[in-house]
Amino acid sequence: MEKIKSYITKKNLDYVLVILGVIACISIFQIRNLFDLDDIHNVANKIGLLSLVFMIILIGSLVVIAGASYIKFYRKTNEKDMMFYLVLEIISLLGAFNGSQIVSAIVSSADNSGSLDQFVSNLMMKIILIILSILIQIILGVKAIINLKKNEYIENAIQATDNNNNNLDIKNVVSGKTGKLILVILAIVIVAGVVYQLFFNKPKSIDIILGDSCEVTYEGDSGEGSASFYCRESYDYNELEDTNDSVAMNDFLSTVEYTITNNGELSNGDELVIKIVYDESKADENNYNVTIKENKYEVTGLIERYKSSDDIPTKTMKKIDQLTVDEMNDIIEHDRKDFMSLTKTNDRDFSFEDIEDNVVKSKELVSKYTTYDKEYKQLDLHYIYKVKTSGKVGDNQEERIVYLYFRINDINSEEEYDQLIDWKLTSKFIVLNDNVSGKDVIKELMKETYDLDDLNINDFEEISGEKGKLLIELD
């Protein structure tokens, strides 16, 4: 016990006050960092070191109060500043005690989804006491440094002093037993604070993969296509320990943005890239390890609006060719008597005659054309077939030449063309002389039918080349 009493001196109390002053300075920066945050959940996550600081100040204040009381009232020495230390440390003790309470209040407010503004408003008096406690420790720390510098202690007679004057030799103090003890304590406190901050107060790292899976769909015409998508992120839900973690995660995910460049101008074959950005500061605050998955896709499935016969796949062209042949045979089968009985009496007048025993002698494709409407981006196909017929008019056997015209509107990749598409195909027939061109047939039809008036004969281009070979079985 006597050994312990020998350490209760004003000088040692001043050493303790210097340490508390340094810790108080550290707490100022920690408090400043806390209230720079805009969310109480973030404050709660960062409060560990401050909790340790208040605990050290609380214990240190009790030590100083006990030591000062022992020197002042038990030893009854004439040491200066004892009452000054007592009064200020009692006030500081109240502030440190409130600091411990405020830590609990922050955590409680975070658990109850309270706001930072409401928390600060409700605990303003306690915050003032905390700040006062910190300022007191800094003032007492400065005062203790001045005392140590001046070496104003009664026990100087038994302490190591400089041979030339009564001022304190800091080197001797540090090299003495008491100085070494204080340095060890200070080192332990600093190391404990650093270890706590690095290993115990650091939020758990959570791995997040943004865009881990994306579903992309396309619509529209190639060249003017658009994409819609839905992307999901992935992370381990089990790493979210409480409601605060879930709120923080949702807050971070709300900052994630997914975008597509050139959306609305996509063509088949384009490379589509989903770009992902997020709030890096929120990720750092919550110690999220964020990885962005590269999402690249080849644009497919947009409707190809063909501009010429060269754009039409060979397989599609053959299907359309066969559709017109099937349609021609169907007309011959069901409407043969009508179009064989049609007689052209002059340039514009037609009449029907009673023809008996009418038969089809031959069928052939005269020509095939395309027209392209730039305004509506629409390619049409036009077919001209020549059908030779024979039948009895009265006692005479007569032959006729009937031309069948087919128009297939808006050839594009969306349709399969495996069967007749009624709303795409228009058919007409006309009786003309033999050996007329396909354009002659179309000119005559333009004269007679209003729904061909929108076509300009100069816009018709006859199909040629391998893809345009008119090799169609007509039987």
Helices and strands as residue ranges (DSSP letters): H 2-7, H 10-34, H 40-45, H 48-69, I 70-75, H 82-111, H 116-122, H 124-150, G 154-158, H 170-175, H 177-195, I 196-200, E 206-219, E 226-234, G 237-239, H 243-253, E 257-260, E 271-277, H 280-285, E 288-292, E 295-298, G 309-311, H 314-340, E 342-344, E 350-352, E 356-373, E 378-393, E 396-408, E 425-431, H 438-448, G 450-452, G 457-459, E 461-462, G 466-468
